[in-house]
């Protein structure tokens, strides 16, 4: 797939990107280079290759999924400018 200056102009117009006329041809060449690189990637055989979420294999550290009350109400509310009855007090924003 080859991209020419007219295609770049149209895409720039659709994307609402102001592009000077003298930049259209260089942009077309850059986009063609990117598309060629993508075509090369599509030729790579990846059959049997597992997806790699990270370059370092690490097991996830999990904690027990238990329900707690937090037991830190006083510590959390100490950061609030105003509190009442164990809750944050915030200004009214809707009438």
C-alpha positions as CSV (number, residue, x, y, z in Angstrom):
1,X,0.0,0.0,0.0
2,X,1.6,3.3,-1.1
3,X,0.6,6.6,0.3
4,X,1.0,9.8,-1.8
5,X,0.8,13.5,-0.9
6,X,-2.9,13.6,-1.8
7,X,-3.7,10.8,0.7
8,X,-1.7,12.6,3.4
9,X,-3.6,15.8,2.6
10,X,-6.9,14.0,2.9
11,X,-6.0,12.3,6.2
12,X,-4.7,15.6,7.6
13,X,-8.0,17.3,6.6
14,X,-10.1,14.5,8.2
15,X,-7.9,14.7,11.4
16,X,-8.2,18.5,11.5
17,X,-4.4,18.8,11.4
18,X,-3.1,21.8,9.5
19,X,-0.2,20.6,7.3
20,X,1.8,22.9,5.0
21,X,2.0,21.8,1.4
22,X,5.8,21.4,1.5
23,X,5.5,18.8,4.3
24,X,3.0,16.5,2.5
25,X,5.6,14.6,0.4
26,X,8.0,14.0,3.3
27,X,5.1,12.9,5.5
28,X,4.0,10.5,2.7
29,X,7.6,9.0,2.6
30,X,7.6,8.6,6.4
31,X,4.3,6.9,6.4
32,X,5.3,4.6,3.5
33,X,8.4,3.7,5.5
34,X,6.2,2.8,8.6
35,X,3.9,0.7,6.4
36,X,6.8,-1.2,4.9
37,X,8.1,-1.9,8.4
38,X,4.7,-3.2,9.4
39,X,4.6,-5.4,6.3
40,X,8.0,-6.9,7.4
41,X,6.6,-7.6,10.8
42,X,3.6,-9.4,9.3
43,X,6.0,-11.8,7.6
44,X,7.4,-13.1,10.9
45,X,6.3,-16.6,11.9
46,X,4.9,-16.3,15.4
47,X,3.2,-19.8,15.5
48,X,3.6,-21.3,19.0
49,X,5.0,-18.1,20.5
50,X,3.4,-17.1,23.8
51,X,2.5,-13.5,24.4
52,X,5.1,-11.8,26.6
53,X,3.6,-9.3,29.0
54,X,7.1,-8.5,30.5
55,X,10.7,-9.1,29.6
56,X,11.2,-10.6,33.1
57,X,9.2,-13.7,34.1
58,X,7.9,-13.0,37.6
59,X,5.1,-14.8,39.4
60,X,2.4,-12.5,40.7
61,X,2.5,-11.9,44.5
62,X,-1.1,-12.5,45.7
63,X,-2.6,-11.7,49.1
64,X,-5.5,-13.5,50.7
65,X,-8.8,-12.1,49.6
66,X,-10.4,-11.4,52.9
67,X,-12.9,-8.8,54.0
68,X,-11.7,-6.4,56.7
69,X,-13.1,-3.3,58.3
70,X,-9.9,-1.4,57.5
71,X,-9.5,-0.5,61.2
72,X,-7.9,2.8,60.1
73,X,-10.9,5.1,60.3
74,X,-9.1,7.5,62.7
75,X,-5.9,7.6,60.6
76,X,-7.8,8.2,57.3
77,X,-10.0,10.9,58.8
78,X,-7.0,12.7,60.3
79,X,-6.2,13.8,56.8
80,X,-9.6,15.3,56.2
81,X,-10.1,19.1,56.7
82,X,-13.6,18.3,58.2
83,X,-15.2,15.1,59.4
84,X,-18.3,14.1,61.3
85,X,-19.5,10.7,62.7
86,X,-16.7,8.8,60.9
87,X,-17.3,10.4,57.5
88,X,-15.7,13.1,55.4
89,X,-17.6,16.4,55.3
90,X,-17.6,18.0,51.9
91,X,-19.3,21.2,50.6
92,X,-22.6,20.9,48.9
93,X,-22.2,21.1,45.1
94,X,-25.7,20.4,43.8
95,X,-28.8,22.3,45.0
